[in-house]
Amino acid sequence: MEPVVRPVLDAPALVVEASGRRAQRTLVVADLHLGLGASPDRPGGPPGGSASFLAGQLLRLLRDQRADALLIAGDVKHPIVGTPPALRPILFDFFAAILSEGFASEVVLGNHDVGLVRYLPREVVVHPATGLARDGVGVFHGHRWPSNAVLRSPVVVSGHLHPGFRLAPTAEDPSGKRPCWVRVEVTPPPPPKGRRRRKHADLTSREVIVIPPFNPLAGIESLNRKRPARGRSFLFGRFLSRGVARAYLLDGTDLGVLAMPAVPDRRTAAAARPRSGR
């Protein structure tokens, strides 16, 4: 039996429930960006996105979903280069709060997580940016190619894209931007031609799921208005365009099919480039 993978209603979080004897429930989130908006007097960030606030939200979800473990799919911290001294104890205390309640904690490294590991409690299990494949679910952050084991998992989960949808603005939400899920029903790849060995396996998953950012202060990409900014277009072009992609609000509202650009063929693109004269 395949594992059960379901979004948590009204929250940017997934529950993965493995089948079989272990039957472990794992809460999966992405893009915490601890330290976002930090200042000297508030090194953990503004109240609405602080480490203590997010830890409290996660503990509530872990209890409500009767989860056994927390898995963060990248970008635990916000500073990309280095970890400011004031943020280091905040990172440690964040995970200590989760662990002290009896929840196992794991991290798949994201592009913002350079230098993170040394400031985590030793009980936190850290996986490389190539991702983690377990019980039929592959998890990676989304900024680089995952492992072949992730690519061959029936369900692939990522973060990094900060997916959102721009709706009509309201008094309560003048920007009109709303975080959303993206779920892709993957089209099976064509059979390989010849015997050429490839470094990476084909994506053979039946579904790709992109998680909205857990930090409510993190920016989001309006997928119905424009192509994601450079740095996030890799996930957009190489994974979301591999099938039919649909967007969903956190409350489950189906926003419809997203128009995904085709993955460019490198040989065609190279042939189309103008050649400089000699």
C-alpha positions as CSV (number, residue, x, y, z in Angstrom):
1,M,0.0,0.0,0.0
2,E,1.2,3.5,-0.8
3,P,1.4,6.1,2.0
4,V,-1.4,8.6,2.7
5,V,-0.3,12.2,1.8
6,R,-2.8,14.9,2.6
7,P,-2.7,18.7,3.1
8,V,-3.8,20.0,6.5
9,L,-6.9,22.2,6.1
10,D,-6.2,25.9,6.4
11,A,-2.5,25.4,7.1
12,P,0.6,25.2,4.8
13,A,1.5,21.7,6.1
14,L,1.2,18.1,4.9
15,V,0.7,14.9,6.8
16,V,2.4,11.8,5.5
17,E,1.2,8.6,7.1
18,A,3.2,5.5,6.2
19,S,1.5,2.2,5.7
20,G,2.6,-1.0,7.3
21,R,3.8,-1.8,10.8
22,R,5.5,1.5,11.6
23,A,2.5,3.6,10.5
24,Q,4.3,6.8,11.5
25,R,2.7,10.2,10.9
26,T,5.0,13.0,9.8
27,L,4.1,16.6,9.6
28,V,5.9,18.2,6.6
29,V,6.4,21.9,6.2
30,A,8.8,24.1,4.2
31,D,10.3,27.6,4.2
32,L,10.3,28.7,7.8
33,H,12.8,31.4,7.1
34,L,13.6,32.0,10.8
35,G,15.2,35.4,11.2
36,L,13.2,37.0,8.4
37,G,12.8,40.7,9.2
38,A,15.2,40.5,12.1
39,S,16.4,43.6,13.8
40,P,18.8,44.2,16.7
41,D,16.0,44.4,19.2
42,R,14.1,41.5,17.5
43,P,16.7,39.0,16.2
44,G,14.0,36.3,15.8
45,G,11.9,38.5,13.5
46,P,8.6,40.3,13.9
47,P,6.0,38.7,16.1
48,G,3.9,37.2,13.3
49,G,6.9,35.3,11.9
50,S,9.1,34.9,14.9
51,A,10.7,31.6,15.8
52,S,8.6,31.4,19.0
53,F,5.4,32.1,17.1
54,L,6.2,29.5,14.4
55,A,7.2,26.9,17.0
56,G,3.9,27.4,18.8
57,Q,2.0,27.0,15.5
58,L,3.9,23.8,14.7
59,L,3.3,22.3,18.1
60,R,-0.4,22.9,17.8
61,L,-0.5,21.2,14.3
62,L,1.7,18.3,15.6
63,R,-0.8,17.7,18.4
64,D,-3.9,18.2,16.3
65,Q,-2.7,15.8,13.6
66,R,-1.4,13.3,16.1
67,A,1.9,13.4,14.3
68,D,5.0,11.6,15.5
69,A,7.6,13.7,13.8
70,L,8.3,17.0,12.0
71,L,10.1,17.2,8.7
72,I,11.1,20.6,7.3
73,A,11.7,20.6,3.6
74,G,14.3,23.3,3.5
75,D,15.0,27.0,4.3
76,V,14.9,26.7,8.1
77,K,16.7,30.0,8.4
78,H,16.4,33.2,6.3
79,P,20.0,34.5,6.0
80,I,21.6,32.8,3.1
81,V,25.3,33.5,3.8
82,G,26.2,32.6,7.4
83,T,24.1,32.6,10.6
84,P,24.2,35.9,12.6
85,P,25.3,35.3,16.2
86,A,22.0,36.5,17.6
87,L,20.1,33.9,15.5
88,R,22.1,30.9,16.6
89,P,20.5,30.4,20.0
90,I,17.1,31.1,18.5
91,L,17.6,28.2,16.0
92,F,18.6,25.9,18.8
93,D,15.7,26.9,21.1
94,F,13.2,26.5,18.2
95,F,14.1,22.8,17.8
96,A,14.5,22.3,21.5
97,A,10.9,23.3,22.0
98,I,9.7,20.8,19.4
99,L,12.0,18.0,20.7
100,S,11.0,18.6,24.4
101,E,7.4,17.8,23.5
102,G,8.4,14.4,22.2
103,F,8.4,15.1,18.5
104,A,11.3,13.8,16.4
105,S,12.7,16.5,14.1
106,E,14.3,16.2,10.6
107,V,15.5,18.8,8.1
108,V,16.2,18.6,4.4
109,L,18.6,21.4,3.6
110,G,17.5,24.3,1.4
111,N,19.4,27.1,-0.3
112,H,19.2,29.3,2.8
113,D,20.5,26.6,5.1
114,V,24.3,27.0,4.5
115,G,26.0,26.7,7.9
116,L,22.8,25.7,9.7
117,V,23.8,22.3,11.0
118,R,26.2,23.4,13.7
119,Y,23.5,25.4,15.5
120,L,21.0,22.6,15.8
121,P,20.5,20.2,18.7
122,R,22.2,16.9,18.0
123,E,18.9,15.1,18.0
124,V,17.8,16.8,14.8
125,V,18.4,14.5,11.8
126,V,19.7,16.4,8.8
127,H,19.4,15.3,5.2
128,P,21.3,16.7,2.2
129,A,19.8,19.0,-0.4
130,T,19.3,16.0,-2.7
131,G,16.5,15.1,-0.5
132,L,15.0,12.2,1.4
133,A,13.0,9.2,0.1
134,R,11.0,7.2,2.6
135,D,7.9,5.0,2.4
136,G,7.0,6.0,-1.1
137,V,7.4,9.8,-0.6
138,G,10.4,11.8,-1.8
139,V,11.1,15.2,-0.1
140,F,13.5,17.8,-1.3
141,H,13.6,21.6,-1.1
142,G,13.4,22.4,-4.8
143,H,16.5,24.5,-5.6
144,R,18.6,21.7,-7.1
145,W,18.2,18.2,-8.6
146,P,17.1,15.6,-6.1
147,S,18.5,12.1,-5.8
148,N,17.3,9.3,-8.1
149,A,15.5,7.8,-5.1
150,V,13.4,11.0,-4.8
151,L,12.7,11.1,-8.5
152,R,11.4,7.5,-8.5
153,S,9.1,8.0,-5.4
154,P,5.4,7.7,-6.2
155,V,4.9,11.2,-4.6
156,V,7.4,14.0,-4.6
157,V,7.1,16.9,-2.1
158,S,9.0,20.2,-2.3
159,G,9.0,23.8,-1.1
160,H,11.2,26.7,-2.4
161,L,8.7,28.1,-4.9
162,H,6.5,30.0,-2.4
163,P,3.5,29.4,-4.6
164,G,0.6,31.8,-4.5
165,F,-2.3,33.3,-6.5
166,R,-3.3,36.9,-7.0
167,L,-7.0,37.4,-6.5
168,A,-9.1,40.6,-6.3
169,P,-7.8,42.9,-3.5
170,T,-10.0,43.5,-0.5
171,A,-9.8,45.8,2.5
172,E,-8.5,42.9,4.6
173,D,-6.0,41.8,1.9
174,P,-5.1,44.8,-0.3
175,S,-2.4,42.9,-2.2
176,G,-4.8,40.1,-3.2
177,K,-1.9,37.6,-2.9
178,R,-2.9,34.3,-1.3
179,P,-0.6,31.3,-0.6
180,C,-1.6,28.2,-2.4
181,W,-0.8,24.6,-3.0
182,V,0.4,23.3,-6.3
183,R,-0.4,19.6,-7.2
184,V,0.9,18.2,-10.4
185,E,-0.5,15.0,-12.0
186,V,2.7,13.8,-13.7
187,T,2.6,12.6,-17.3
188,P,4.7,9.4,-17.5
189,P,8.0,10.0,-19.4
190,P,8.5,8.4,-22.8
191,P,10.6,5.3,-23.0
192,P,14.3,6.1,-23.2
193,K,16.0,6.0,-26.6
194,G,19.2,4.1,-26.9
195,R,21.5,3.0,-24.1
196,R,23.0,6.4,-23.2
197,R,23.6,6.5,-19.4
198,R,22.1,9.5,-17.6
199,K,23.3,11.1,-14.4
200,H,19.8,11.6,-13.2
201,A,16.8,9.3,-13.4
202,D,13.6,10.3,-15.1
203,L,10.8,11.7,-12.9
204,T,8.5,8.7,-12.6
205,S,6.4,10.0,-9.8
206,R,2.6,10.1,-10.2
207,E,2.3,13.4,-8.3
208,V,4.4,16.4,-7.4
209,I,3.2,18.6,-4.5
210,V,4.6,22.0,-3.7
211,I,4.1,23.3,-0.2
212,P,3.4,27.0,0.5
213,P,5.8,28.8,2.8
214,F,5.1,28.2,6.5
215,N,6.3,31.7,7.5
216,P,3.3,34.0,6.8
217,L,5.8,36.9,6.3
218,A,7.6,35.2,3.4
219,G,6.9,36.5,0.0
220,I,4.9,34.5,-2.5
221,E,5.0,34.1,-6.2
222,S,1.7,34.9,-8.1
223,L,1.7,31.9,-10.4
224,N,-1.4,33.1,-12.3
225,R,0.3,36.4,-13.2
226,K,3.9,35.7,-14.1
227,R,6.6,33.1,-14.3
228,P,8.5,32.8,-11.0
229,A,11.6,34.9,-10.5
230,R,14.9,33.6,-11.4
231,G,16.1,31.1,-8.8
232,R,12.7,29.5,-8.5
233,S,12.2,28.9,-12.2
234,F,14.1,25.6,-12.1
235,L,11.3,23.9,-10.1
236,F,8.7,25.6,-12.2
237,G,10.1,24.5,-15.5
238,R,11.6,21.1,-14.7
239,F,8.9,19.7,-12.4
240,L,5.6,21.6,-12.6
241,S,5.5,21.5,-16.4
242,R,5.7,17.7,-16.4
243,G,2.0,17.2,-16.3
244,V,-1.3,18.9,-15.3
245,A,-0.7,21.4,-12.5
246,R,-3.6,22.7,-10.4
247,A,-3.5,25.3,-7.7
248,Y,-5.5,25.2,-4.4
249,L,-6.0,27.7,-1.6
250,L,-5.3,26.6,1.9
251,D,-9.0,26.1,2.5
252,G,-9.1,23.6,-0.4
253,T,-10.6,25.9,-3.0
254,D,-9.7,24.6,-6.5
255,L,-8.2,27.5,-8.5
256,G,-8.0,25.5,-11.6
257,V,-5.2,24.4,-14.0
258,L,-2.0,26.5,-14.1
259,A,-0.5,27.2,-17.5
260,M,3.0,25.7,-17.4
261,P,5.6,26.7,-20.0
262,A,7.2,23.8,-21.8
263,V,10.7,22.7,-20.7
264,P,13.1,24.2,-23.3
265,D,15.0,21.8,-25.5
266,R,18.6,22.6,-25.1
267,R,19.5,21.5,-28.6
268,T,16.7,23.6,-30.2
269,A,17.6,26.6,-28.1
270,A,21.3,26.3,-29.1
271,A,20.4,26.0,-32.8
272,A,18.2,29.1,-32.5
273,R,21.0,31.3,-31.1
274,P,22.5,33.7,-33.5
275,R,26.1,32.9,-34.4
276,S,28.7,35.6,-34.1
277,G,30.6,36.4,-37.2
278,R,34.3,35.8,-37.6
